[in-house]
Every structure is written in C-alpha cells, then in structure tokens.
Amino acid sequence: MALAVMLSTMSFTVDMHYCGDSLVDTAIITKAKSCGMDTMAVNSSDCELMVPDCCTNSQIVFEGQDELKMTFDDMSPDEQLFMLAYAVAFVNLFEGLEEQIVPFKAYSPPRVVRNIQKLDEVYII
C-alpha cells in the first residue's frame, strides 16, 4: 500500500536529446547528455559561417498527485457501504477462540510392532 501511495505522488521528468530525427540520449530526473553537434562555427578562408543547430531537446513531465486526503462524506453511498463492510469484516477477522481445541489430544499414538520402512526397504534420504 505504501508503494502505491509513493508511486502515485512521485513527480519526475524524462529528458530526451534528438540529433536530427534520431534519439541520442534519454535521462530520467537528470538532464540528457548532448551529442556535441550544437551550433558549430565553420571557418572558410577569411569568413566564418554559423551552421544552424540540428539538435533538439524535449521533456516529458509526469506530475504526481498532490491531494491524498479523502473524507467519508466525499464517497458515494456504494463506496461508503463497501468501506463499512470491509471494516467490520477486518475487525472480526482477528477474533478467534481463546483456547485452541485439539480433539485428539488425549489419544496416544499406535504402538509400532515392526518397522514398515525396513520391511519394504523404503528409506527416506
């Protein structure tokens, strides 16, 4: 139950780095690593040209649930009935006999006349 609550309230991001149309790196919670193809400068003889950036970054953010408090009055009548029946069944589950009754407690085991395992040559290893 605690694991379900933790997973439903946890928020995280998935960061992805694309170079052109291909996915280069994916990272959960941290920033994705770059491929090194960010805006590059190309020198040709005496002029410098800037090559446009072919890389893109995208993020997917998964938001967790913030409000966990739910009151009995917020539930529908069917849910209230179910919770009441569940509570009664759960409380009665742990009620038992005060003393465990063993019906064959007064009887002694039968007397062993011969060792049947030895006669049949059956040995438990």
Contacts in CASP RR format, 6 or more apart in sequence:
PFRMAT RR
TARGET T0000
AUTHOR 0000-0000-0000
METHOD contacts of the structure
MODEL  1
MALAVMLSTMSFTVDMHYCGDSLVDTAIITKAKSCGMDTMAVNSSDCELM
VPDCCTNSQIVFEGQDELKMTFDDMSPDEQLFMLAYAVAFVNLFEGLEEQ
IVPFKAYSPPRVVRNIQKLDEVYII
5 68 0 8 1.000
8 64 0 8 1.000
8 65 0 8 1.000
9 64 0 8 1.000
9 65 0 8 1.000
9 66 0 8 1.000
9 68 0 8 1.000
10 64 0 8 1.000
11 61 0 8 1.000
11 62 0 8 1.000
11 63 0 8 1.000
11 64 0 8 1.000
12 28 0 8 1.000
12 29 0 8 1.000
12 61 0 8 1.000
12 62 0 8 1.000
13 28 0 8 1.000
13 29 0 8 1.000
13 59 0 8 1.000
13 60 0 8 1.000
13 61 0 8 1.000
13 62 0 8 1.000
14 26 0 8 1.000
14 27 0 8 1.000
14 28 0 8 1.000
14 59 0 8 1.000
14 60 0 8 1.000
14 62 0 8 1.000
15 26 0 8 1.000
15 27 0 8 1.000
15 28 0 8 1.000
15 30 0 8 1.000
15 31 0 8 1.000
15 32 0 8 1.000
15 57 0 8 1.000
15 58 0 8 1.000
15 59 0 8 1.000
16 23 0 8 1.000
16 25 0 8 1.000
16 26 0 8 1.000
16 27 0 8 1.000
16 32 0 8 1.000
16 57 0 8 1.000
16 58 0 8 1.000
16 59 0 8 1.000
16 60 0 8 1.000
17 23 0 8 1.000
17 24 0 8 1.000
17 25 0 8 1.000
17 26 0 8 1.000
17 32 0 8 1.000
17 33 0 8 1.000
17 34 0 8 1.000
17 35 0 8 1.000
17 55 0 8 1.000
17 56 0 8 1.000
17 57 0 8 1.000
18 24 0 8 1.000
18 55 0 8 1.000
18 56 0 8 1.000
18 57 0 8 1.000
18 58 0 8 1.000
19 35 0 8 1.000
19 37 0 8 1.000
19 54 0 8 1.000
19 55 0 8 1.000
20 54 0 8 1.000
20 55 0 8 1.000
20 56 0 8 1.000
24 32 0 8 1.000
24 33 0 8 1.000
24 35 0 8 1.000
24 55 0 8 1.000
25 32 0 8 1.000
25 33 0 8 1.000
25 34 0 8 1.000
25 35 0 8 1.000
26 32 0 8 1.000
27 33 0 8 1.000
32 57 0 8 1.000
34 55 0 8 1.000
35 55 0 8 1.000
36 55 0 8 1.000
37 53 0 8 1.000
37 54 0 8 1.000
37 55 0 8 1.000
38 53 0 8 1.000
38 55 0 8 1.000
39 50 0 8 1.000
39 51 0 8 1.000
39 52 0 8 1.000
39 53 0 8 1.000
40 50 0 8 1.000
40 51 0 8 1.000
41 48 0 8 1.000
41 49 0 8 1.000
41 50 0 8 1.000
41 51 0 8 1.000
42 48 0 8 1.000
42 49 0 8 1.000
42 50 0 8 1.000
42 51 0 8 1.000
72 80 0 8 1.000
72 83 0 8 1.000
75 83 0 8 1.000
117 123 0 8 1.000
117 124 0 8 1.000
END
